[in-house]
């Protein structure tokens, strides 16, 4: 008998996997905080004998090297990947025994497209394929994006994605479980797919890579590619060099004076509380990235790389969870941290800052008199936008904040989280701002004029 346990990394929209038999297991594409993987293996009572990477990741820092070091596991990495550490190079067709007593073997299949060296792994039980770990190749209803390596290779890799999907579909039985790393909200996915489980058979009838001819598929894939988070630039090199172990011990505690000093020095102070609490009261100059949102993705995307960051949270547990999320994208150690609330974080002579929130119905009565700032991505805005609104995607706002016209700014996104980030940036810059905390789906019904391109 075999098992496959998915290890969710929801903030990044990824999954890692622990798979094996009664005695031994392999871990595929582990997150950087490997303690949770080790705990999963302990619950199963198995030894981690192998760690496998499908590719050199562009969206997170891997824990593969550290996990292999700690457990003594063999570290399987595609042979064509350019890395600076010792590993077991894997080529197309290579077979690795995972748990011989259970008849479990891992077979490597070259599936270029997401990267040139991308490799999928098929778990076989007594010679029968039972699961395919497809990494950033065949995802649920889509494929991994082909534009993260080198712009000049994008079309070539898109065509390779089509061929790789067809190889998987032709070589594996329909009942084979498809277990991708990306595609659960990750920006490594070429589109947003629904569902959490799939098989080769299901993908044959629903995945564009398997239902469309290559030219149509490639044209549509390239036309639909979205913005790439800026921090991706740093992930590939970090993974190729071999990431250092993580340190998740609590950061140094900052009092109100130190928080003020760090703000004065131009450092980032990030408030992890929910957007309602932040709007009602916060340290002037601090930024709001909700811990329960896509914290790692958006903070790593917006912050100047290497800028010291101090974290503010309402509880030690919230702080610890955020710290864990951030190491996954290379923000290794907060400069300092504090827990509590605004009254604890401002000096005695100061009072917390605040700004109002509103709905699209509130905006409908004011739109002619205020600046309406849309911080959604261009792909979202292309489906419709508020007439007369200014468009600056959230990830571009820090460097383009001077482009926001004068006057009171009502900022919106699709649901409220990104608007809250943007409102905090504008508030810190001294602007009069209202955060629209509402779903864009109700904007037209609320009385706003929408322009549909």
Beta strands, then each sheet from edge to edge (+ up, - down):
strand 1: 3-9
strand 2: 14-20
strand 3: 24-28
strand 4: 47-52
strand 5: 74-78
strand 6: 88-90
strand 7: 95-99
strand 8: 104-110
strand 9: 119-125
strand 10: 128-135
strand 11: 177-180
strand 12: 268-271
strand 13: 287-288
strand 14: 309-313
strand 15: 336-339
strand 16: 356-358
strand 17: 371-374
strand 18: 385-386
strand 19: 390-391
strand 20: 409-412
strand 21: 433-436
strand 22: 450-451
sheet 1: 1+ 2- 3+ 4+ 5+ 6+
sheet 2: 7+ 8- 9+ 10- 11-
sheet 3: 13+ 12+ 14+ 15+
sheet 4: 16+ 21+ 20+ 17+ 19+
sheet 5: 18+ 22-
end
